[in-house]
Amino acid sequence: MANPRILNSKIANVTCGENVTIIEPSNIYGCELKKGVFVGPFVEIQKNSVIGARTKIQSHTFICEFVTIGEDCFIGHGVMFANDLFKDGKPDPNPDNWGRTVISNNVTIGSNATILPVNVCEGAVIGAGSVVTKDITEKGIYAGNPARKLRDLP
Ligand SMILES: CC(C)(COP(=O)(O)OP(=O)(O)OC[C@H]1O[C@@H](n2cnc3c(N)ncnc32)[C@H](O)[C@@H]1OP(=O)(O)O)[C@@H](O)C(=O)NCCC(=O)NCCS
């Protein structure tokens, strides 16, 4: 019987501001966490991503490469970011071809939402289980698959 190759999850090459909290086990590498960021357990944050000051990342969330999240955001449990859209019918090994995601300040994302490569404007709220396939450019509450605006927010 063969032995599997086992690699430990790690927190490596992370640029941190003051007062950052990370609950282990998490797998976080090559990214930047600004001051006051909180990261719950079982989170992966890949390289070339940036998390803004005071943003909270709840447990079981996956943040892929090339995701920028602003300040004072709340990313709920099990939120999935996906920047490789399988444009050629399969995973693309070249990160240069992947999309980019930018979440502005004060955005709230409900549990189990999936965020494809989009821009989300300041103050938007995304409901639990939503799939965001297009840019969100007006402040409001969005939900569903694909996510649509439910109502405006002041
Ligand atoms: C979207 C949300 C913010 C509510 O927004 P709201 O404007 O108050 O919406 P309402 O509750 O009035 O519902 C309006 C309609 O949207 C639907 N809806 C509400 N939330 C939805 C969701 N997440 N996905 C799909 N549809 C949803 C409702 O069923 C309702 O449909 P109907 O008009 O056909 O009856 C809320 O439902 C939500 O998903 N919150 C996230 C909670 C969460 O993940 N918390 C994390 C805790 S760690």
The ligand as an SDF file (V2000), in Angstrom:
LIG
                    3D

 48 50  0  0  0  0  0  0  0  0999 V2000
  -30.8300   38.7140    1.1410 C   0  0  0  0  0  0  0  0  0  0  0  0
  -31.1040   39.0460    2.6050 C   0  0  0  0  0  0  0  0  0  0  0  0
  -30.0440   40.0440    3.1040 C   0  0  0  0  0  0  0  0  0  0  0  0
  -32.4980   39.5950    2.8580 C   0  0  0  0  0  0  0  0  0  0  0  0
  -32.7770   40.7260    2.0920 O   0  0  0  0  0  0  0  0  0  0  0  0
  -34.1980   41.4170    2.1890 P   0  0  0  0  0  0  0  0  0  0  0  0
  -34.1960   42.5620    1.2450 O   0  0  0  0  0  0  0  0  0  0  0  0
  -34.5130   41.7280    3.6110 O   0  0  0  0  0  0  0  0  0  0  0  0
  -35.1210   40.2990    1.5780 O   0  0  0  0  0  0  0  0  0  0  0  0
  -36.4840   39.6440    2.1030 P   0  0  0  0  0  0  0  0  0  0  0  0
  -36.2220   38.7690    3.2770 O   0  0  0  0  0  0  0  0  0  0  0  0
  -37.5210   40.7250    2.2500 O   0  0  0  0  0  0  0  0  0  0  0  0
  -36.8610   38.7340    0.8600 O   0  0  0  0  0  0  0  0  0  0  0  0
  -37.2080   39.2870   -0.4000 C   0  0  0  0  0  0  0  0  0  0  0  0
  -37.3020   38.1540   -1.4130 C   0  0  0  0  0  0  0  0  0  0  0  0
  -35.9820   37.6480   -1.6590 O   0  0  0  0  0  0  0  0  0  0  0  0
  -35.9120   36.2560   -1.3640 C   0  0  0  0  0  0  0  0  0  0  0  0
  -34.6410   36.0050   -0.7210 N   0  0  0  0  0  0  0  0  0  0  0  0
  -34.2050   36.4410    0.4810 C   0  0  0  0  0  0  0  0  0  0  0  0
  -32.9600   36.0340    0.7110 N   0  0  0  0  0  0  0  0  0  0  0  0
  -32.5860   35.3110   -0.3830 C   0  0  0  0  0  0  0  0  0  0  0  0
  -31.4180   34.6100   -0.7250 C   0  0  0  0  0  0  0  0  0  0  0  0
  -30.3660   34.6070    0.0900 N   0  0  0  0  0  0  0  0  0  0  0  0
  -31.3610   33.9880   -1.9160 N   0  0  0  0  0  0  0  0  0  0  0  0
  -32.4340   34.0090   -2.7500 C   0  0  0  0  0  0  0  0  0  0  0  0
  -33.5860   34.6680   -2.4620 N   0  0  0  0  0  0  0  0  0  0  0  0
  -33.6500   35.2910   -1.2860 C   0  0  0  0  0  0  0  0  0  0  0  0
  -37.0850   36.0150   -0.4010 C   0  0  0  0  0  0  0  0  0  0  0  0
  -37.4920   34.6750   -0.4650 O   0  0  0  0  0  0  0  0  0  0  0  0
  -38.0910   36.9590   -0.9420 C   0  0  0  0  0  0  0  0  0  0  0  0
  -38.6790   36.3790   -2.0980 O   0  0  0  0  0  0  0  0  0  0  0  0
  -40.2090   36.6320   -2.4950 P   0  0  0  0  0  0  0  0  0  0  0  0
  -40.3260   38.1230   -2.7480 O   0  0  0  0  0  0  0  0  0  0  0  0
  -40.4160   35.7960   -3.7260 O   0  0  0  0  0  0  0  0  0  0  0  0
  -41.0230   36.2130   -1.2990 O   0  0  0  0  0  0  0  0  0  0  0  0
  -31.0780   37.7870    3.4900 C   0  0  0  0  0  0  0  0  0  0  0  0
  -32.1410   36.9250    3.1350 O   0  0  0  0  0  0  0  0  0  0  0  0
  -29.7660   37.0180    3.4190 C   0  0  0  0  0  0  0  0  0  0  0  0
  -29.5480   36.1520    2.5810 O   0  0  0  0  0  0  0  0  0  0  0  0
  -28.8840   37.3660    4.4010 N   0  0  0  0  0  0  0  0  0  0  0  0
  -27.5850   36.7340    4.5490 C   0  0  0  0  0  0  0  0  0  0  0  0
  -27.5660   36.0190    5.9060 C   0  0  0  0  0  0  0  0  0  0  0  0
  -26.2330   35.4150    6.1660 C   0  0  0  0  0  0  0  0  0  0  0  0
  -25.6640   34.7080    5.3490 O   0  0  0  0  0  0  0  0  0  0  0  0
  -25.7060   35.7010    7.3440 N   0  0  0  0  0  0  0  0  0  0  0  0
  -24.3830   35.2130    7.7120 C   0  0  0  0  0  0  0  0  0  0  0  0
  -24.3290   35.0700    9.2160 C   0  0  0  0  0  0  0  0  0  0  0  0
  -22.6910   34.6190    9.6960 S   0  0  0  0  0  0  0  0  0  0  0  0
  1  2  1  0
  2  3  1  0
  2  4  1  0
  2 36  1  0
  4  5  1  0
  5  6  1  0
  6  7  2  0
  6  8  1  0
  6  9  1  0
  9 10  1  0
 10 11  2  0
 10 12  1  0
 10 13  1  0
 13 14  1  0
 14 15  1  0
 15 16  1  0
 15 30  1  0
 16 17  1  0
 17 18  1  0
 17 28  1  0
 18 19  1  0
 18 27  1  0
 19 20  2  0
 20 21  1  0
 21 22  1  0
 21 27  2  0
 22 23  1  0
 22 24  2  0
 24 25  1  0
 25 26  2  0
 26 27  1  0
 28 29  1  0
 28 30  1  0
 30 31  1  0
 31 32  1  0
 32 33  2  0
 32 34  1  0
 32 35  1  0
 36 37  1  0
 36 38  1  0
 38 39  2  0
 38 40  1  0
 40 41  1  0
 41 42  1  0
 42 43  1  0
 43 44  2  0
 43 45  1  0
 45 46  1  0
 46 47  1  0
 47 48  1  0
M  END
$$$$
